Amino acid sequence: MTLKRETSFPWRTFLKSLAAIGIPVAIQNLLTTTASMVDTMMVAPLGDDAVGALGLCAQFSSLMFSCYWGFVGGGMLFFAQYWGARDPEGINRSYGMTWVCMMTVSVIFSLSALLAPGVVMAIYTDKTAIQEIGVQYLGLVGIAYPLQVWSMAMSALLRATERTKIPMFAAVASVAANIFFNWVLIYGRLGAPAMGIRGAAVATAISAAVNVAAIYLMARLSRYPFLFQLREHFRWTKKHLRIFLVKCFPIILNELFLGIGNMIINVTLGRQPEETIDALAVFRTLEGLIIGFFSGFSSASSVLVGKCVGSGELEEAYQRAKRLVYLCSGFIFAVGLGILGLRTPILTAMGLTGEAYRAGVRFLSIYVFVAVIRMGNWIMNDTYRASGDAITGTVLEIVFLYVMVVPAVLVSGFALHLPYWAIFLCCYCDEPIRYVLMQLNLYSGRWIRPVTTQGAAALGEFKKRHGMAR
């Protein structure tokens, strides 16, 4: 029976659905990352310290991302499953709770950047010159944080309901605005004052506003209902909120502790020579390019699997998940090799020379091979979350982060004073072990935990078919 299911898997329909969701999201994320690359390239003439400061400010943004992404993951779980169950009330309710939680996080980080930029920069580096430039940038870019998070909440809803082209085209408008206003404000074109690094911050805020406006405009023109039913967004009770937070809580903990762990790692790397900090800033931008491409297919995985779970097609969800892991890992390896092959023109264009260039090449060379395993773990975790299991991946990631990765980085950096590339390699020492454990869980099928009535009704038969206890 198993062999028959494997052979009759509808590959054409599956790949078409994967492409329809994954490619627009990948393009959107690549555009966003391209904007970050352009920021770095346009700031590069201001000096290496400006590039390093921009990279460290991006790490603060990444910490915000870690804090709100738990709500995105939880929201996607409910969006996808309610979409599969054709339950518009559930979708609206879930979006309202997701939006409120995400915006709360964004306001906290915005106020931190606007009111205490010096404190933030002092945490990330002890280099005074880099701190001073970072303070100028953070003191303005904090305005953009609520707008960026707002557009992320809308994009998550649109992706889960298979309307991926709207956020993609909005990203085009946002990136175009960012590039134009960078050109105008950093160097003082068209009669504007030359604002330097502060101009890059203002351009980021303007592009974030363009993104929000473009999503709303296109959603209105296409008569997309869920963003405009405002009363329905807030018709949730304490019971609904409790169910939402119970599902989100493990993801929130995962992302929060992951963000703190990554901050510790970045603080350690921020104490390396300035050339290494500059190379790391550029690498993080390129890493975002790889992750941006990957997350399109990760979003597709969440939707394609979560939708099946919500509608009660549990066997289809199980078969899709197994194939998605290997397909996405293959895509990532191809993208990584492409970037590595173009390393010289890319790193040079982003301002790296001499020892900073050599450090950038080492970072990329290590990451291309690590990323295949790392992204495999990521997509399995996203798939589990969309299917109702927010605990397994969280426990594994957090335990290994604090038992293996953080101690290895701290010891290698502060006690053993190993070379920067060895410290960097320690950042990923847990990935192969977790991959094996995540694979065992994938094939067990125990991650399928529906939140809809249709999914719950089909769970008993699925467990029976795969030899699981009820």
N, C-alpha and C positions, 0 to 999 in steps of 0.2 A: 504493500500500500504506500509506504514512504517513497519508494522508487518511482511509483506512478505520479505522485504529487510533484516530485522534483522535475520529472521529464515534461510534465504538462504545464509547467509554470509559464504564464503569459508574458514572455520577455518583451515583446514589442509594446504592449500596452504599458507595462511597467516602466520601461525606459522612456517612453513618450511622456508619461506622467512625471517621472523624475526630471526630465529636461524642462517640462513646462513650468515646474515650480523652481527647480534648482538653478537654472541658467539665469532667469531675471534677478533672483536674489544674489547670485554670485556676481553678476554684472553690477548690481547696486553696491555691494560691498567693495568690489574692486574699484569702483569709481570713488567711493569714500576714502579708500586707502591711497588711491592715486592722488587725491587732494592732499593727504598727509605727506606723500612723497614730494608733491609740488611745493608745499609749505617748506619742507626741508631744503629743497633745491633753491627756492627763492630767498630763504634766510641764509643759506651758505655763504654768500658774499659778505655777510655781516661778521663772519669769523667762526672759528671752531667752537668757541664758547657759546655762541648763539645757538648752534646746532645741538650742542650738548644740553643746554637749558631747555630747548624745545622738546627734546627727547624725555627729559625728566618730568616736565610738565605733563607730557603724554602719559607717564606712569601714574600720575595722580588721577588723570581721567580714567585710566584703566582700573584704578581702585574703585572709583565711582561705578564703573561698569560692573565690577564684581559684586558690589553691594545691591545694585538694582536688578542684575541679571537673574537672580533667584525668582523674582516676581515675573520676569519675562518667561522663564522656563515653566513656572507654575501656570501662568496665563495660557501659554501655548498648549499645555496639557488639556485644559478645559476648552479652549477655542476649538482645537482639532477634534476632540471627542464629541462636543456638542454640534459641531459642523457635520460630522458623520451621522449623528443622530437626528439631524434637521430640527434643532431646538434653538430658535432665535432668542428666546428669553434667556436661556442659559448663556449664550454668547454675549449678549448685552450686559448681563449681570457680571460675568467674569471680566469683561473689559473694564467696567467701572471700578471694580476692586483692584485690578491690575494697575490702572491709571493712577488711582489715589496713592497706592503704595510706592510706585515708581517716582511720582512727582515729589513725594516727601523726601526721598533719598536725594533727588537732584537739588532741592532747595538747601539741604544741609551742606552738600559739597559746594554749591554756588556761594553760600555765605562764607564758608571756610576760605575759598579762593579770593573772594573780594575783600574780606576783612583781615585775614591773617596769611597773606601770601609768603611772608618771610618765614613764618613758622613751618609752612609746608615745604619750602625749598631747603630749609636747614635739616629737615628729616632725610631728604633724599641725597644730599651731597654736602661735603665740607669745603668745597671749592668756592671761595668768596665771589670770584668773578662770575661764575655760572649762576650762583644764587641771585646776584643783583639783576642779571638779565631775566631770570625766571620770574622774579617778583614783578617786573614790569609786565610780563606776559600774563601771568595768573591774575593780576589785579584787574584785568579787563575781560579775559576769556571766560571767567566765571559766569558772566551774563549769559553765555551760550549754553550752559549746562542744562537748565530746565527745558530749553527749546530742543536740544539734542535728544533728551530723554523722552520728551513728548512725541517727537517723530518716531523714536524707537518703539514706543507703545503702539502707535498706529500701524507701523510697519509689521509688528508681530501679529496683530489682528488680521491685517490684509493678507499676510502670508498664509496664516492658518486657514483662512477661508478661500484660498486659491485665487487671490487677486494680486499677484506678485508684480504686475507691470506698473501699477500706480507708484509704489515706492521706488521702483527702478527709474522711472522717468523723473520723479521728484529728485532723486539723487543726481541725475544729469544736470538739472537746473541748479541744485545746490553747489555742485562742484564747479560749474561754470562761474557762478557768483563768487565763489571762494578764490578762484584763480584771478578773476578780473580785479576784485578788491585788494587782493594781495599785491598785484602789479601797481595799482593806484596808490595804496596807502603805505606800503613798506618803503618805496623809493620816491614818493611824492610826484606821481604823474597827474596829468590833466589839471594842474593847478592845486592839487591837494598837498598838505604838508607831508614831508617825509617822516614817518613815525617809527620806522625800524621794526623791531620785534613787536612793539605795541600795535603797529598796523596789521601784523599777522593775526593778532588777537581779535581786533575789530572785524577783520575780514571773516574770521571763523564765526563770530556772532551773527554777522549779516547772513552768511550762508546757512546757518542753522534756522534763522527766521524764514528764509526762502524755502527751505525744505518743508517746514510745517505748512506754510501757505500753499505750496504746490500740491502736497498730499490732499489737503482739504478741498482745493479747487478741483482736482481731477476726480476725487471721490464724489463730489457733488455733481459734476458733469456726467459721470457714469452711473449716477443714481444708486450708488452703493449705500445700503441702509444703515449699517451698524454704527458708523461714526457720528451720526446725526440724531440718533434716538436718545437724547440726553437724559430724559426722565427715566428711561429704562435702565440706563447705566447705574443708577443709584437706587434701584428698587431691590436692594438686597438686605437681608436680615442678619442678625448675629449668627444664626445657624449657617447661613450661606458663607459668611465671612470665616467662621470657624473651619468649615470644610475646606475652603480655599487656602487658609493659612496652614492647615494640617498638611496639605499636599505641597505647599510652597516651602514649608519650614525646613525640610531637609535640603532643598535646593538653595535656600537662602544661607543656611549654615555652610553648605559646600562652597558657595561663591564668596561668602564673607571670609571664611578661614583661608580659602585659596587666595583671595586678595591680600590678606594680611601676610600670608606666607610669601607671596610674590613680592610684597613690599620689603620684607626682610631680605630676600634675595637681592632685590634692586638696591637696597641700602648698602649691602656688602659690595656689590659690583660698582656702586657709586663712589666707593673709596679707592678704586683702582686709578691708575694714571689717567690724565685727561684724554690722551689719545684713545684709550680703551672706552672711556665714557662716550666719546664722540662716535666711535664705531658701533657701540651698543645702541645708541640712539638711532643710527641709520638702520641697524639690523632690526630693531623693533618695528620700524616702519615697513621693512620688507617682510617681516614675519606677519604683519597685519595684512599684507597682500596675499600671502599664502592662506592665512586663516579666513580672509574675506572670500576667497574663491571656495574654500572648503565649507564655510558656514552656509553657503547657498544650498549645498547638497545635504548638509546636516538639517537645515530647515525643511527641505523636501522630505527627508527621512521622518522627521517628527510629524509632518502633516500626513504623509502616505501611510505610515504605520498607525498613528493616533486616530486617524479617520476610520480605518478598518476596525480598530478596537472599539471605538464608539458606536459603530453600526453593527457590531456583533460578528464581524468576519475575522475571527481570531486566528484561524489557520492561515489566512491570507496575510495577516499582519506578521505572523511568525516567519513565513517564507520570505516576505519582503525584507524584513530586518536582516536576515542572514546575508542576503545578497548586497544590501546597501553598504555594509561594513567594508567589504572587499572592493567594491566598485569605487567608493570614495577614497580609500587608501591608495588605490592605483592612480586616481586623478591627482591626488596631492603629490605623489612621487614625481609625476610628469611635470607639474607646475614647478616644484622645487628644483628639478634638474634644469628646467628652462631658465630660472632665475640664476642658478649657479653658472650656467653657460654664458650668461650675459653679465657676469659679475663686474668685469672691468668697466664697461661704459656706465653701468648703473651706479656703482660705488663712486666712480670719479665724478659723475654728474651731481652726486649728492654731497660732494665736498670732501671726500676722504682721500688723503694722500699719505705716503710714507708709512709709518708704523700703524696709523689709524686704518689705512687701506688694508694692510696685512691682517690686522685684527678682524676687520669686517669679513674678509675672505674665510678666515678660520671659523667665525661664528656661522656663516652660511654653510660651509662644508659639513660641520657637525649637525646642523639643524636639518638639512635635507634628508638625512637618513633617520634621525630621531623622529621627524614629523610624521612619518608613515605610521609608526606605532602610536605616537601621541594622538594623532587624529582618529585612529581606530578606536582608542579608548574614549575619545570625545564623542564620536558618533554613536557608540554603544550606549553611553550615558544619556545622550539626548533622546535616543530611541526608548530607553527604559522610562525616562521621565514622561514622554508623550503617551506612554502606555499605562501610566499609573504608578510605576515603581520609582519613586524619587529617593529611595534609601540606599540601595545597593551601591551604585556608583559613588554616591556621596561619602559613604563610610570608607570605601576603599581609597578614594582620592585624598580625603582629609587625613586618615591614619598614616598612609604612606608619605604624605607631604611632611607631616610633623615628626614622624619616626625616622624617616630616611633622608628626605631632600633637604629640609632646613638645617638639621645637624651637619649634614655633609658639606653644605655650602658654607656655614659658619666656621666649621673646623678648617676646611681647606683655605678659606679666605683670611681668617684672623689668627688661627693657631699655626697652621703649616705654611701659610704664605705661598701657596702654589701659584703657578702661572694662571692668568685670567682664563685661558681656554679650558684648563682643568676645572676651575671653579664653575665655569659655564656648563661643562659636561655633567657636573654633579647635579645641576638643576633638573636633569631628566633621568636620574639613576633609577627611579621607581617605575618608569613606564613599561619596560618589558614584563616585570612581575605582574603588574596590574592587568596587562593585556591578556595574560594567560587566565587569570581569575575572571575577567570580564567575559572572555570567550566561553568559559564553562557555564557562566550564568546565562549567556545568550542562547546556548543550545538546550538549556534546561526548560526554557519557556516560562519560568516562574515570574518574569518581569511583567507579564500581561495581567494588569489589574484595572479593569474598566471602572469608570465613574458613572456611566450611563446605564439605563435600564436594559437596553438592547444588548450591550456588552456583557452585563452581569448575567443575563439569561443564557448566554452562549458559553459561559465560563466552565460550567460543569462538564459539558461534552468535550471541550478542548482539553481539560485536565485528564479526562478519561482516555482520550486518544493518545496522550503523551505520557501516560502512566504516572500521573501525579495524584497524590492523595487529595481528596476534596477538602 
